[in-house]
Amino acid sequence: MDNYGAFIEKFELRRPESPTTPMRSLDGLTFAVKEMFDVEDYVSGFGNPDWRKTHPAATSTAPTVLALIEAGALCVGKTVMDEMAYSINGENKHYGTPINPCAKDRVPGGSSSGSAVAVAAKLVDFSVGSDTGGSVRVPASYCGIFGIRPSHGVVDITGAVPMAQSFDTVGWFARDPAILARVGEVLLPSCHLINNHSARILIPEDCFQKLSPLGSRPYRIFTESDSPLVGEVIHFDLGQYIAHKVPSLSYFMDRLPEMSAMKNGLPVLSALSYAMQTLQRFEFRVNHGEWVNATKPNLGPGIAERVWEAVKSKEEDAIPYCLTVQAESRSALNELLKDDGILVLPTLPGPPPKLNTEPSLLTDFRLKAFSLLSIAGMSGLCQVTIPLGMDENLPISVSVLARHGGDRFLLDLVKNLFSGHQASVDQEAGSLLRQKL
């Protein structure tokens, strides 16, 4: 219980010290890494015992982990993750499900479950995860902490087991937005955009009306802010904008499964999600299909079905359309946001589900969740999850996105808007939100 089930193995990796060692930006901070990142002499187990048995120990440490150690942080271990990174729930039948400190009867979110829990439980100052379809943003929301999915391709992901390269990113968690930004100063390219002017706040009303159980309440923290960092507030319809600017989505609109969430949510975002998951399945099969077929690993409920669906999928004809949607999505959202725009979104369509919920009962929730998560996923934009305290004893959040390459601008804005937030979300954003409700 003391470790909340967050760690799969503990150790200490630190920069060698000497009397002449200069101070570094992350001195005094501790962190943990998701089990899919290489650490020399340890097996990157990818959340599954069969993977661990059939793969050797790493011969080197992932550059991202080395950079954090070189910056002065102490790495204290590897964390539990969903098997093969193929879930957003955070439940692992082999190693146990990390305990969500915000809601112990609810899932912690995945696939970076242990990394999020280690931060939320105050076991480390920050942690490293990966985000392909939502694996940092979801557990950050469920565990009431900050989390960033950076712009695709800007943080070195060498030394991490790939899930689907078109979407894989190195993300990280923190309780304090200032620490989230300090980690970004180490991992993000120094040339990344920093905007010293106020931000335009873009509010997609359709997303909050149709995909958020709280309606407009979460975004009031921006629309009613008197901060000089918040400039013009623009309300618009994101679905209409994407439908106009991403014409290749029509290919997937015509192929949407006849499911209630597809019809009752936002069809354009459902199509975007459908394209994202099609390409993800294809890349997962290319990466791991041979191993899955040869090993026939023991996989947990829900994950087994998704893994085998991907391995057996034959969707090559759709891949060129997926790649076109990606290119058009990035262009469209960069054009919308420019250098000073911030898109505010519901992170998820509801609070964390209860532990051990039958996977079939989460179908509607997952479809709506991926409609939201696919916006940054398909465009490659950066996204930060911001905790907003508790609502009916369950954590709630909102997310903000900036253009591709606007990571430092986004982190700086979040840091300055939510300074002093550190471990007590309820006393800061949560109380501010309640004042505005």
C-alpha positions, 0 to 999 in steps of 0.5 A: 500500500505504501507504494500504491502498487506503482512500481514493478522494480526499484533501483537508483540511477543518479549522475556521478557527483564530485565536489566540482559538479555544478548545480543542474536544473533538476537537482533534488528531484526524483522520478520514475519511468514506465516499464517500456523505457530501456534502463541498462541491465534491466528488461523493458517488460512492456507490461507483460511477463511473456514479453519479459521472458522472451526479451534480453536486458537492455544494453543501454539506457534510453536517451530521455532517461539519461538526459533527466539524470544528467540534469540532476534528477534521481531515477528510483525505478520502473513503473507498472503499465498496461500490457503492450501499452494497449489500454487507457484503463490502467489495469494489469492482471499480472502485476496488479493495478496501481491504486488511484490515490484520488479514488481508490475504487476507480481505475488509475488510467493507462497505459502509463498507470504506475507513472501517474500513480507514483506522482499522485501518491507523492512517491516521486516528484515527476515521472515519465510515461508514453502517450500513443492514444492517450496514455499520459493524458488519461491517467493524469486526468484520472489521478488529478495531476498534470500531464503532457503529451508533447508535439509528436517527434520533438522528444527523443523516443529512442530506447522505448518499445514502440507501440505505433510510431506515427503517434508514440510520444514521450510524456511526463507527469507532475503535481506542480506545473513548474516542475512539469515545465522544468522537465520540458526545459530538459527534454524539449528543443531549445528552439521551440516557440515561446510566446510572451504575449497573451493567448487567444483562448479557443472554446469548441462549444460542440465538444463541451456540449456533446462530449463533456458530462460537466458541460461548460463548467470546466472552461469557465476557469479560462473564460472568466479569468482576469489574468493578463495571460488570457486574451481574446476568447473565441467560441466556435464549432470544432467539428465543422472546422475539421470537416471543412479543413480535413476533406480526406475524413470523408473516406472514414465518415462513410465507414463509421461503425453503426454504434450509438457513440458514433452517431450521438457524439460528434461524427467528424471526431468519431471519424478522426478517431477511427482513422487514428485507430486504423493506423495504430492497429496497422503499425502495432501489427507491423511492430509486434504481430510476429511476436504475438503469433509466435508467443501467444502471450497471456493477456488480460481482458480487453487488451487480448481482444484489441491485440488480436484484432490488430494482429489479424487486421488487414487494413492496408488499403486505408493507410494512405487515407490515414496518412493524408488525414494526419497531414491535413489535421496538423495543417488545419489545427496549426492554421487555427491556433497559429503561434498564440492560440490555445484550444481548450478541450474536455480531457475525457467524457467522464470520471474514471470507471470503477475497477474491474468494469466489464470491458463491453460496458465501456464501449460507449465511453471509449468511443467518446474518449478517443474522439477527444484524444484523437484531436492531438493524436492525429494532428501531432499537437502538444496537449497538457492535462490540467487537474481541476479538483474533485467533483462528487469525490471524483477527479475532473480535468480540462486540457489545453492544446497548442500548435505543433512545436508550441510545447514551451509556450503551452507549458509556460502558460500553464505554469503561470496560470496555475502557479502555487498549484503543487500538491493541493489541486483542491485548494487551487484550481478546484476551489477556483472552479467551485467559486465560478460554478 
